[in-house]
Amino acid sequence: MALQCAVELGIPTAVHRAGGAASLPDLLAAVPVPEHRKPYLPRLMRFLVVTAAALSEDNSRVVYRLTPLSRLLVDDDVAVNGCTSLAPFVLSQTTRFHVGAALRLSDWFKQGADDDSGGAPAAEMPFRMAHGTDPWDAMRRDPVVSKMFHDGLGADSRLALDFVVNQCGAVFDGVGSLVDVGGGDGSSARAIARAFPHVKCSVLDLPHVIGSVVVQQPSDGVEYIVGDMMSFIPPSDAVLLKVCCSTCHQHPSLPVNSE
Ligand SMILES: C[S@@+](CC[C@H](N)C(=O)[O-])C[C@H]1O[C@@H](n2cnc3c(N)ncnc32)[C@H](O)[C@@H]1O
């Protein structure tokens, strides 16, 4: 949560704009915190340094520097494959849905096989214990969180796919078509289509996800398909499953058809 707070206050970006090293007065001047809260900022900074989550501190005087991790959270114009920052990814993993589910983790571990207390049958995921439904249904009902989630995953995909297409491009040799199953905002498929125009790329996802992608993003030659991966996966030479394993594991009979 400290990292989420740092992202929301723009602390990595403030350190970057101060030339890569910021004193406490530099930060106090840069972050949007009212006077009566400023005395508490050093505690947050200390926590970020001690956990090595985002910042390092010079020994001689208190100067904060970006670490390799927090450099990825700077909101600047240096784009890798359209991804300027992984800050949206941090926010996508700390939504009220995610935090609520995390608070039920120990309950989930302790739950007996026949214990259906907590609003969910045994062996369901902590998310369902907390929210009474699965993540995709919860996001269908909350477009604000859904957008935050898919913006974050999209940022992650743009960064990751930059490495995939530049360093592992050989895996696309001989692939004429690819479907990104549970492809979210289509960032992965668009990156592949741009790098390898001979690959016909499609994205399969749930109706509310495809509906908002089509409104927000240029298609870039990618086809967006509404569907349920548990029922049908369009035939293609290759199937991409990125960050979908938990969804697939819930349905071991997932009918992958890659003819
Ligand atoms: C964790 S996200 C990953 C998104 C994308 N692959 C990425 O890495 O950015 C999982 C995706 O699977 C989609 N999804 C979940 N259940 C699905 C289903 N039954 N059929 C199709 N898509 C589904 C969700 O809407 C979400 O976009």
The ligand as an ORCA input file, in Angstrom:
! r2SCAN-3c Opt
* xyz 0 1
  C      -5.465    -11.033    -15.779
  S      -6.292    -10.451    -17.197
  C      -5.026    -10.611    -18.412
  C      -5.255     -9.719    -19.603
  C      -4.168     -9.810    -20.673
  N      -3.914    -11.173    -21.074
  C      -2.894     -9.149    -20.198
  O      -1.956     -9.845    -19.846
  O      -2.873     -7.908    -20.169
  C      -7.350    -11.829    -17.592
  C      -8.286    -11.531    -18.736
  O      -9.074    -12.694    -18.989
  C     -10.395    -12.255    -19.286
  N     -11.320    -13.370    -19.023
  C     -11.652    -13.904    -17.821
  N     -12.518    -14.918    -17.983
  C     -12.736    -15.028    -19.320
  C     -13.540    -15.903    -20.118
  N     -14.293    -16.854    -19.555
  N     -13.519    -15.743    -21.461
  C     -12.770    -14.775    -22.036
  N     -11.981    -13.918    -21.333
  C     -11.964    -14.045    -19.987
  C     -10.600    -11.061    -18.362
  O     -11.675    -10.228    -18.780
  C      -9.244    -10.380    -18.449
  O      -9.191     -9.460    -19.497
*
